């Protein structure tokens, strides 16, 4: 009986991830039409929507499966358990040119249910999905020799672990960004 429940859970999760409609996403520009004008002014979006998962991200490409025996029914379906999203231009900051090489960023994701480095389900706050945050390099976009400043930007790579997702739907959290100097 436990194999049957296991199979039903995996099939249900797979069907839910693939068949349920994804919520509509509204997007806004990350940065306003002007870049930061004040030195050390961090320009980040107040609300950032990550597009919903696509079928091509969940299912490994070119994989087809068939069932040859009863044991095949108890095998979990194969799908990508970790989805990677990159946000390379998440923030911008104007800094003195001499500080460009000494900047570093720290990122932390806080789920709506209080968990750290996770998203939580908007439908059930007890359901969470862990996230690994990897800092992307801070790059210099431009220099202003008149003010002796540079415009830099940075971002983060999100690795979202779907293996613990219990329900389909929208998940959310708050991403905190701190930029410091070594």
C-alpha positions as CSV (number, residue, x, y, z in Angstrom):
1,X,0.0,0.0,0.0
2,X,2.9,2.4,0.7
3,X,4.2,2.0,-2.9
4,X,0.7,3.0,-4.2
5,X,0.6,6.1,-2.1
6,X,4.2,7.0,-3.1
7,X,3.3,6.6,-6.8
8,X,0.1,8.6,-6.4
9,X,2.0,11.4,-4.7
10,X,4.7,11.6,-7.3
11,X,2.2,11.4,-10.2
12,X,0.0,14.0,-8.6
13,X,2.9,16.3,-8.1
14,X,4.1,15.8,-11.6
15,X,0.7,16.4,-13.1
16,X,0.2,19.5,-10.9
17,X,3.4,21.0,-11.9
18,X,2.7,20.4,-15.6
19,X,-1.0,20.8,-16.0
20,X,-2.1,23.5,-13.6
21,X,-2.2,26.9,-15.2
22,X,0.6,29.2,-14.1
23,X,-0.4,32.6,-12.6
24,X,-0.2,35.6,-14.8
25,X,2.9,37.6,-14.1
26,X,3.1,41.4,-14.3
27,X,6.6,42.8,-14.7
28,X,8.1,46.2,-14.2
29,X,11.4,47.5,-15.2
30,X,14.1,46.8,-12.6
31,X,15.6,50.2,-13.0
32,X,14.0,53.5,-13.7
33,X,15.0,55.4,-16.8
34,X,17.9,57.0,-14.9
35,X,20.7,55.2,-13.1
36,X,21.6,56.0,-9.5
37,X,22.8,59.6,-9.2
38,X,24.0,59.7,-5.6
39,X,27.1,57.9,-4.5
40,X,26.4,54.6,-2.8
41,X,22.7,54.8,-3.7
42,X,21.5,51.2,-4.2
43,X,19.0,50.9,-7.0
44,X,16.9,47.7,-6.7
45,X,13.4,46.8,-7.7
46,X,10.8,47.1,-4.9
47,X,9.0,44.1,-6.3
48,X,10.5,41.5,-8.6
49,X,8.4,38.8,-10.2
50,X,10.2,35.7,-11.4
51,X,8.4,34.2,-14.4
52,X,6.6,30.9,-13.8
53,X,8.3,27.6,-14.5
54,X,8.2,26.3,-18.1
55,X,7.6,22.6,-19.0
56,X,11.1,22.6,-20.7
57,X,12.6,23.5,-17.3
58,X,10.9,20.7,-15.4
59,X,11.2,17.9,-17.9
60,X,14.6,16.8,-19.1
61,X,14.8,17.2,-22.8
62,X,14.5,14.2,-25.0
63,X,13.3,11.9,-22.2
64,X,10.5,9.5,-22.8
65,X,9.5,6.8,-20.5
66,X,7.4,3.6,-20.7
67,X,6.1,1.1,-18.3
68,X,7.1,-2.5,-18.8
69,X,6.3,-4.0,-15.5
70,X,4.6,-3.4,-12.2
71,X,7.9,-2.3,-10.7
72,X,8.2,0.5,-13.2
73,X,5.0,2.0,-11.8
74,X,6.6,2.5,-8.4
75,X,9.7,4.3,-9.8
76,X,9.4,8.1,-9.4
77,X,9.0,10.1,-12.6
78,X,12.2,11.8,-13.8
79,X,12.1,15.6,-13.8
80,X,14.6,18.3,-12.9
81,X,14.4,18.7,-9.2
82,X,16.6,21.9,-9.2
83,X,15.7,24.9,-11.4
84,X,18.3,27.6,-11.9
85,X,17.4,31.2,-12.5
86,X,19.9,34.0,-13.0
87,X,19.2,37.6,-12.2
88,X,22.5,39.2,-13.4
89,X,21.4,42.9,-13.3
90,X,19.4,42.8,-10.0
91,X,20.9,46.1,-8.6
92,X,23.0,49.1,-9.6
93,X,25.1,51.5,-7.6
94,X,27.2,54.5,-8.3
95,X,30.5,54.4,-6.3
96,X,33.9,56.2,-6.3
97,X,36.1,54.5,-8.9
98,X,38.7,53.5,-6.3
99,X,36.0,51.3,-4.5
100,X,35.0,49.3,-7.6
101,X,37.3,46.4,-6.9
102,X,36.5,46.2,-3.2
103,X,32.7,45.8,-3.3
104,X,30.9,42.6,-2.4
105,X,27.2,41.7,-2.1
106,X,25.3,39.5,0.4
107,X,21.9,38.0,-0.5
108,X,19.3,36.5,1.7
109,X,15.8,35.2,0.8
110,X,13.2,35.4,3.5
111,X,10.1,33.3,2.9
112,X,6.7,34.8,3.8
113,X,6.5,32.2,6.5
114,X,9.7,33.3,8.1
115,X,12.0,30.7,6.7
116,X,15.5,31.8,5.5
117,X,16.7,31.0,2.0
118,X,13.4,29.5,0.9
119,X,10.2,30.4,-0.9
120,X,6.9,29.6,0.8
121,X,3.6,28.7,-0.8
122,X,1.2,31.6,-1.1
123,X,-1.7,29.1,-0.6
124,X,-0.2,27.1,2.3
125,X,2.3,28.9,4.4
126,X,3.6,25.7,5.9
127,X,4.9,24.5,2.5
128,X,8.3,25.7,1.6
129,X,10.9,25.3,-1.2
130,X,14.6,25.7,-0.4
131,X,16.8,28.0,-2.4
132,X,20.5,28.3,-2.8
133,X,21.7,31.8,-3.5
134,X,25.0,32.2,-5.5
135,X,26.5,35.7,-5.8
136,X,27.2,36.7,-9.4
137,X,30.2,39.0,-10.1
138,X,29.9,42.7,-9.6
139,X,30.7,44.4,-12.9
140,X,31.4,47.9,-13.9
141,X,29.0,49.3,-16.5
142,X,30.4,52.8,-17.0
143,X,32.7,55.5,-15.6
144,X,32.2,59.2,-15.2
145,X,35.6,60.9,-15.1
146,X,34.1,64.2,-14.2
147,X,32.8,62.9,-10.9
148,X,35.4,60.2,-10.5
149,X,32.6,57.6,-10.1
150,X,31.6,54.3,-11.7
151,X,28.2,52.6,-12.2
152,X,28.4,49.0,-11.1
153,X,25.8,46.3,-11.1
154,X,25.4,42.9,-9.5
155,X,23.1,39.9,-9.3
156,X,22.4,36.5,-8.0
157,X,21.8,33.0,-9.2
158,X,18.8,31.2,-7.6
159,X,18.9,27.4,-7.4
160,X,15.3,26.4,-6.5
161,X,14.9,22.8,-5.1
162,X,11.5,21.5,-6.2
163,X,12.0,18.0,-4.6
164,X,10.3,19.2,-1.4
165,X,7.4,21.0,-3.1
166,X,4.2,19.5,-1.8
167,X,1.7,21.7,-3.7
168,X,1.6,23.5,-7.0
169,X,1.0,27.2,-7.3
170,X,2.7,30.4,-6.5
171,X,5.6,30.6,-4.1
172,X,7.1,33.9,-2.8
173,X,9.7,35.4,-0.6
174,X,11.6,38.6,0.0
175,X,15.2,39.0,-1.4
176,X,17.4,41.2,0.7
177,X,20.5,42.7,-0.8
178,X,23.4,44.2,1.1
179,X,26.4,45.7,-0.7
180,X,29.6,46.3,1.3
181,X,33.2,47.2,0.8
182,X,36.1,45.0,1.9
